[in-house]
Amino acid sequence: MTADIPVLQREPQRMKSMPVRLDWQLLLVATVLVLGGILMVFSTTFDISYRSPLSPHTSTTLLFYDHLQKVVLGLAALLACYSINYRVAQRPVTAVLLILAVGISLIFVLVAGTGRALLDGRIQPSEPAKLITIIYLAAWLAARGPDYVRDFWIGILPYAIVVGVIVALIFLQPDISAAGTVLMIGAVMYVVAGASLPQVAGAGLVATLSGVAVVALSTKGSLRWESYMEGLRDISQSHEHIQYAVIAFVKGGFFGAGLGNSSMKLTYLPFPHTDSVFAVIGEEFGLLGCVVMLVLFGLLIWRGALIAIRSSDMFGYLLAAGISCWLALEVVINVTVMVGLIPVAGNALPFISYGGSSLVVVMAAVGILLNISRSNISERPERNVHTPPDLRRGNRRSRISGAGSSS
């Protein structure tokens, strides 16, 4: 028995000496996606820049240089989120201030905004609202644990109220796509936090009824649904956005027409630099380019999921899982809209689409994931009732008993 004592005394020292870990794979994939976005913005904006009334001397690079500025801002946001300990956002004061700032900015959009944005269209609050909602919900769920989460009055109801208020403010702009995205993020995070099967079924029912209500109450939603149903029966009767996107994919074939050689972006395809950028990728780089792009996104989401599983605390687990699910939702919605599998929505393709708020926010999200991944393994606390089920059993590593264990 005495031979075991030195081993138990030396084990914490060995673990504390391990170097800080950084997910270089995640950083590399994100960098490639950002560079790919710069390339596609250059390809899709020269004609729009030339025809823009804001373009000096009919410049073809106005939007391209603006996108480069947003890349620099996004890099600053990434470094800031990587440098500051992510657990700061778990503090109740920080989380509440963040969600209040989002709510106030969304109200300002309704009162004095231009369309869905503030400051003459420079800032779109619905984009940071997605990330900050994830941060707030992660802090809220981590502080309560699965027992409270499964209780209706102190768990489900307050959670639904917070998510419902944010969704309603975004919906009133109106921004149906962003509102639906936040609603789905909220539902997924609740499931990840430990909701029971009946609660999952109930959440699915509520989400379905909410979607039906949106379609019934919104003229735009009703038109999009009718166009979607007609398109399922006959692609030639679908929304013109989908028809032109399909034509772009067909023209691209397997290898594509080459960078800058898309004809649809110059004629009929709407929003080629934002919502329809994936269709332009299909025309210029073909099916092969689309597959490569989807593989990169798959690697990004996979690394985010691994960071969540390996997180040292419940807050990091929920935060990384929420960010990964959000990025996956954005990609799935944008791509499936372009191929006509779901009704038309205005979700940008992360890292690739032109746009300031979206790009800066997703790069900040990558910074948070890198922040969580660099936590030293020696910082992991003992598992308790607030932590999710141990998904790392496949490692089959021996565990050190906690101070309060019977052994």
Summary of the structure (lengths in Angstrom):
residues: 407
radius of gyration: 23.1
end to end distance: 13.1
largest distance: 84.0
contacts: 1327
relative contact order: 0.14
helix: 71%
strand: 1%
